[in-house]
Amino acid sequence: MGTSEYMIEVENVSMRFNLGIEKGFSLKQWFVDVGKRKKKIKNEFWALTDVDFKVKRGEVIGFIGSNGAGKSTLLKIVAGVMKPTKGDVKAYGNICPMIELGAGFDPQLTARENIYLNGAIMGYSKELIDSKFQEIVDFSELHDFLEVPVQNFSSGMVARLAFSVATIVDPEILIVDEILSVGDMAFQAKSEEKMLSMIGGGTTVLFVSHSIEQIRKMCDTVVWLDHGVVQKIGGKEVCDEYITKMLG
Amino acid sequence: MFNNIKYVWKKYSFLLNQLVSRDFKVKYKRSVLGVFWSLLYPVLTMAVMALVFTNVFKFSTPGVNYLAYLMSGLVIFNYFSEASNLSMSSVVANFSLINKVYMPKYIFPLSKCIFVGINFLLSQIPLYVILLATGTGINIYHLLLPFAYLCLFMFTLGFSLVLSTVAVFLRDMFYIYGVVISLWTYMTPIMYDIAIIDNPYLLFIFKLNPMYWFTYFSRRIMLYHTIPEINAWLYCFIFGFGFLILGVIVFKKNQNKFIYYV
């Protein structure tokens, strides 16, 4: 598959949302709509329009833009969670999305069981989790709570466990929506350091952050999105232009 | 195509395994008897129904033991109703995951059908105890039963795929299906003999019910000690395979839209 030097190819991707259907659909609403005999008002919203870029192996690419610019939608499309309305995304390598932590935990299961369950959801193999099990436990510092159901954990403990499971892999493509720092002060520092080392470790990274400083520090390429349209792609100088525009 | 299936299996069999074992652990975690409930529960429901239907409604099945008749039907229908019910909500319940990580979405209904399937296999133990205790006995044709079970599984999975798709777009389905399944229970000859129906039109409708054929097939063997007729084999297979194909098509066509209905 590796015919090109690129790890990710995003080709003319557009994404349309229909705001109407997101309000939820019920039989009652359906009857109301039929009763009205009104044509559905098209309530469309283009979250992304004609986004096109390529990412080289080992490149760290950062996305900046205001809230609702389409950054998270773009990451979800690359991760394969959403299919774009138009265009195509090709990713050559296993993707590790770190979009939100602990979504796959079952509160009734113990920490040990949840490590395996959550790992499986992230797409890890049993062998990988077996071999990294000790590392996960060490990093989360939850040695004494392995056989305790997660519903008895404090929220900080859950976040620590989730973070430790999510960050054990060396993925070929890492998707990061904000640097996650969780837990108490000591663990926050530790988790931030771990994430920064993952990003800087030579993998291909797609990185969204509102911290321009982090973007400037970590990224080779910066993509500036505004209302779903790419304003500019370039080096770190894009950050400066963005700041000037935002302040001006 | 074959390589693709191999790849998907290799990548997601561990997840499937984890989802099924999660259901097991959660189901029995806080109960004292644990997995014994899988054995005990079908017997208890059978006992209640037998009590009601033989004493109050005076049901009987000429030539065969009523307990064996009831149990053989219940085990099969309970598999279908429990698996389809759990599958229906499985996609919606896992929206938070579907929204974040890519995984094949059919894995949720599939894992429920397998989970309940393991329970179904466990419930064969009390069934055989009843068959022996009532003097109904066992015969060599029991070796043919896996055919009916496989068809039942295909039918349930296919039906569940359709149901879980509909439930994404129409949440009212959770209530509607509750009514449908209770109607379905009474439309399937589980606690009564189909011979009590003499209206030919009604009889025709009854025989369009796939669940009728799965129970019919297994009862021919278990209770009447004969090989099922060729049409029973055919109907079982057509309903099983047909619904599986239908389910796969419906699910596949709609799965990319699920995410907008979170």
Boltz contact constraints between the chains, C-beta under 6 A:
constraints:
  - contact:
      token1: [A, 21]
      token2: [B, 260]
      max_distance: 6.0
  - contact:
      token1: [A, 26]
      token2: [B, 172]
      max_distance: 6.0
  - contact:
      token1: [A, 27]
      token2: [B, 172]
      max_distance: 6.0
  - contact:
      token1: [A, 79]
      token2: [B, 102]
      max_distance: 6.0
  - contact:
      token1: [A, 80]
      token2: [B, 102]
      max_distance: 6.0
  - contact:
      token1: [A, 81]
      token2: [B, 102]
      max_distance: 6.0
  - contact:
      token1: [A, 82]
      token2: [B, 259]
      max_distance: 6.0
  - contact:
      token1: [A, 83]
      token2: [B, 256]
      max_distance: 6.0
  - contact:
      token1: [A, 97]
      token2: [B, 101]
      max_distance: 6.0
  - contact:
      token1: [A, 99]
      token2: [B, 100]
      max_distance: 6.0
  - contact:
      token1: [A, 100]
      token2: [B, 100]
      max_distance: 6.0
  - contact:
      token1: [A, 103]
      token2: [B, 96]
      max_distance: 6.0
  - contact:
      token1: [A, 103]
      token2: [B, 97]
      max_distance: 6.0
  - contact:
      token1: [A, 103]
      token2: [B, 100]
      max_distance: 6.0
  - contact:
      token1: [A, 104]
      token2: [B, 97]
      max_distance: 6.0
  - contact:
      token1: [A, 106]
      token2: [B, 22]
      max_distance: 6.0
  - contact:
      token1: [A, 108]
      token2: [B, 26]
      max_distance: 6.0
  - contact:
      token1: [A, 108]
      token2: [B, 29]
      max_distance: 6.0
  - contact:
      token1: [A, 116]
      token2: [B, 18]
      max_distance: 6.0
  - contact:
      token1: [A, 117]
      token2: [B, 18]
      max_distance: 6.0
  - contact:
      token1: [A, 117]
      token2: [B, 22]
      max_distance: 6.0
  - contact:
      token1: [A, 120]
      token2: [B, 14]
      max_distance: 6.0
  - contact:
      token1: [A, 120]
      token2: [B, 15]
      max_distance: 6.0
  - contact:
      token1: [A, 120]
      token2: [B, 18]
      max_distance: 6.0
  - contact:
      token1: [A, 125]
      token2: [B, 14]
      max_distance: 6.0
  - contact:
      token1: [A, 126]
      token2: [B, 14]
      max_distance: 6.0
